[in-house]
Amino acid sequence: MAALEWLRRSCGKWRSERRYLFQPDGKPVNLTTMMEIYEGERGNQFIIEWTGKTSGKMEIELDGYTLRRSRDYFGMKPIPPTSRC
């Protein structure tokens, strides 16, 4: 399964650096997020932890063509599964 292989290759520590230009002044804002992705207890489960302007932990699980997330990015609300063929 290609998606599961891709998730396994994504495991490790990552650094994301972004620059945004917000209106009305258009001054650049630099944001850095540190992430760690690792496999969970089940072979199709992964844990994503991040720190930066926000911090959190999300569990994701690949079930066939459906990705299930334990929460949204800015809160703790569970997310309904999404499916893509």
C-alpha positions as CSV (number, residue, x, y, z in Angstrom):
1,M,0.0,0.0,0.0
2,A,1.6,3.2,-1.2
3,A,0.1,5.5,1.5
4,L,1.3,3.3,4.3
5,E,4.8,3.2,2.8
6,W,4.8,7.0,2.5
7,L,3.8,7.4,6.1
8,R,6.6,5.1,7.3
9,R,9.1,7.1,5.2
10,S,7.9,10.3,6.9
11,C,8.9,9.0,10.4
12,G,11.5,11.1,12.2
13,K,12.2,14.7,13.2
14,W,11.2,17.5,10.9
15,R,11.6,21.3,10.9
16,S,9.1,23.4,9.0
17,E,10.0,27.1,8.3
18,R,7.4,29.4,6.7
19,R,7.1,33.1,5.9
20,Y,3.8,34.8,5.7
21,L,2.9,38.3,4.6
22,F,-0.2,39.5,6.4
23,Q,-2.2,42.5,5.4
24,P,-2.5,45.4,5.7
25,D,1.2,46.2,6.4
26,G,2.6,43.2,4.6
27,K,5.4,42.7,7.0
28,P,6.9,39.2,6.9
29,V,6.2,36.9,9.9
30,N,8.5,33.9,10.2
31,L,7.1,30.7,11.8
32,T,9.0,27.6,12.7
33,T,7.4,24.3,13.8
34,M,9.3,21.3,15.0
35,M,7.6,17.9,14.3
36,E,8.3,14.3,15.3
37,I,6.4,11.5,13.5
38,Y,6.6,7.9,14.7
39,E,4.8,4.6,14.4
40,G,2.2,3.8,17.0
41,E,1.4,0.4,18.5
42,R,-0.5,-0.8,15.5
43,G,1.2,-1.1,12.1
44,N,-1.2,1.4,10.5
45,Q,-1.1,4.0,13.3
46,F,1.2,7.0,13.5
47,I,1.8,9.7,16.1
48,I,2.6,13.3,15.2
49,E,3.8,15.7,17.8
50,W,4.6,19.4,17.1
51,T,5.8,22.5,18.9
52,G,6.1,26.0,17.7
53,K,3.5,28.8,17.8
54,T,1.1,26.0,18.8
55,S,1.9,22.5,20.1
56,G,0.0,19.3,20.1
57,K,-0.2,15.6,19.5
58,M,-2.3,13.9,16.9
59,E,-2.8,10.2,16.3
60,I,-3.6,9.2,12.7
61,E,-4.6,5.8,11.5
62,L,-4.8,4.5,7.9
63,D,-7.7,2.1,7.3
64,G,-7.7,1.1,3.7
65,Y,-8.3,4.4,1.8
66,T,-9.5,6.2,4.9
67,L,-7.3,8.4,7.1
68,R,-8.6,8.9,10.7
69,R,-7.3,11.7,12.9
70,S,-7.7,11.9,16.6
71,R,-8.2,15.7,16.6
72,D,-8.0,18.9,14.6
73,Y,-4.9,21.1,14.4
74,F,-6.1,23.9,16.6
75,G,-8.3,22.1,19.2
76,M,-9.1,18.7,20.6
77,K,-12.2,18.1,18.5
78,P,-12.2,14.7,16.8
79,I,-12.3,14.8,13.0
80,P,-14.7,12.6,11.0
81,P,-12.8,10.2,8.7
82,T,-12.0,11.2,5.1
83,S,-11.8,8.8,2.3
84,R,-10.1,9.1,-1.1
85,C,-9.9,6.5,-3.9
